[in-house]
Amino acid sequence: MSGTFPLIPAPSAIKIQSYQPTRVSISHNLRRSVRTNGAQRWVITADWVGLTRAQFAPIQAFVVAQRGQWDSFTAVLPAHKLPRGAATGTPQINGANQQGRSISTRGWTAGLTSALKAGDFIGVTGQTKVYMVTADVNADAFGLATVAIEPALMAVPADGAVIAVRNVPFTLALGTDTMESAVAPGSIYNFSLQLVEAF
């Protein structure tokens, strides 16, 4: 891994895609059959418009240093640094051997309404995978809460593992081996980059 992507200046636009491959077949009577292996990853497209050479050069150098799709790095998405939920307390995994699309947690502020909101991103200590919260989360009087996530846990987290709710880092790699930028008159750079989650 080779550091943190230089997101200054911030991209003009960021597109986030969730890629979840499925196999779909349609029979002669038009019945639909679907299979999935449960895989999921985030694909991020970032666009910069109107950069000066001084602004673009550090980004260009970082991208070239990745040697195409060889290396990986982290990035915190500017528009998603903070959750929509209040997210107060010190949330942790509550109990060992958890699997699936919901996690039992503890450590929230007692009785907290909207601890997390649907669409918030979270991370779990010991994993590089980023998960999305798929339903609003409320903590009970003991600071306990069940968090629905997508995709399902990719690894079993340890009891007490800290849950990241702010500045959640995505582990990413370039989506292609080719880097391309456009230079307009006056040395104004426009640049687009596809990044894929790497775990």
Residue pairs with C-beta under 8 A, 6 or more apart in sequence:
1 71
1 72
1 73
1 74
1 171
2 65
2 66
2 71
2 72
2 73
3 62
3 73
3 74
4 73
4 74
4 75
4 76
4 169
5 62
5 73
5 74
5 75
5 172
5 195
6 58
6 59
6 62
7 75
7 76
7 78
9 48
9 51
9 55
10 78
11 46
11 47
11 48
11 78
12 47
12 48
12 49
12 50
13 46
13 47
14 44
14 45
14 46
14 47
14 77
14 78
14 79
15 44
15 45
15 46
16 42
16 43
16 44
16 77
17 42
17 43
17 44
17 45
18 40
18 41
18 42
18 43
18 132
18 150
19 40
19 41
19 42
19 43
20 36
20 39
20 40
20 151
21 36
21 37
21 39
22 34
22 35
22 36
23 34
23 35
23 36
24 32
24 33
24 34
25 32
25 33
26 32
26 33
27 33
38 151
38 152
39 151
40 150
40 151
41 196
41 197
41 199
42 130
42 170
42 196
42 197
43 175
43 194
43 195
43 196
43 197
44 75
44 77
44 170
44 172
44 194
44 195
44 196
44 197
45 192
45 193
45 194
45 195
46 192
46 193
46 195
47 190
47 191
47 192
47 193
48 56
48 59
48 189
48 190
48 191
48 192
49 190
50 188
50 189
50 190
51 59
51 188
51 189
51 190
51 191
52 187
52 188
52 189
53 187
53 189
55 189
56 181
56 189
56 191
59 191
60 179
60 181
60 191
62 73
63 174
63 179
63 193
64 179
65 71
66 73
66 173
66 174
68 174
68 176
68 177
68 178
69 173
69 174
69 175
69 176
69 177
70 173
71 173
72 171
72 172
72 173
72 198
73 171
73 172
73 173
74 169
74 170
74 171
74 172
75 169
75 170
75 172
75 195
76 167
76 168
76 169
76 170
77 121
77 170
80 121
80 168
81 166
81 167
82 166
83 116
83 117
83 120
83 121
83 122
83 165
83 166
84 114
84 116
84 117
84 119
84 120
85 114
85 115
85 116
85 117
85 120
85 133
85 136
85 137
85 165
86 109
86 112
86 113
86 114
86 115
87 115
87 116
87 120
87 165
87 166
88 108
88 109
88 112
88 115
89 107
89 108
89 109
89 112
89 115
89 139
89 143
90 107
90 162
91 105
91 106
91 107
91 108
91 115
91 145
91 162
91 163
91 165
92 105
92 106
92 107
92 160
92 161
92 162
92 163
93 103
93 104
93 105
93 124
93 157
93 158
93 159
93 160
93 161
93 163
94 104
94 105
94 106
94 107
94 144
94 159
95 104
95 159
96 156
96 158
96 159
97 156
98 104
98 153
98 156
98 157
99 152
99 153
99 156
100 152
100 153
101 134
101 148
101 149
101 150
101 151
101 152
101 153
102 146
102 147
102 148
102 149
103 124
103 146
103 147
103 149
103 153
103 157
104 144
104 146
105 144
105 145
105 146
105 147
105 163
106 142
106 143
106 144
106 145
107 143
108 115
108 139
108 143
108 144
108 145
109 115
109 139
109 143
110 139
110 140
110 141
110 142
110 143
111 139
111 140
111 141
112 138
112 139
112 143
112 145
113 138
114 136
114 137
114 138
115 137
115 138
115 139
115 145
116 122
116 133
116 136
116 137
116 147
116 165
117 133
117 136
117 137
118 133
118 134
118 135
118 136
119 132
119 133
120 132
120 133
120 165
121 130
121 131
121 132
121 133
121 168
122 130
122 131
122 132
122 133
122 147
122 149
122 163
122 164
122 165
122 168
123 129
123 130
123 131
123 163
123 164
123 168
123 169
124 131
124 153
124 157
124 161
124 162
124 163
124 164
125 157
125 158
125 161
125 162
125 163
125 164
126 155
126 157
126 158
126 161
127 154
127 155
127 157
127 199
128 171
128 198
128 199
129 151
129 154
129 155
129 197
129 199
130 168
130 169
130 170
130 171
130 197
131 149
131 150
131 151
131 153
132 149
132 150
133 147
133 148
133 149
134 148
134 149
134 150
135 148
137 145
137 146
137 147
137 148
138 145
139 145
147 163
154 199
170 195
170 197
171 197
171 198
171 199
172 195
172 196
172 197
172 198
173 195
173 196
173 198
174 193
174 194
174 195
174 196
175 193
175 194
175 195
175 196
176 194
179 193
181 189
181 190
181 191
182 189
182 190
182 191
183 189
184 190
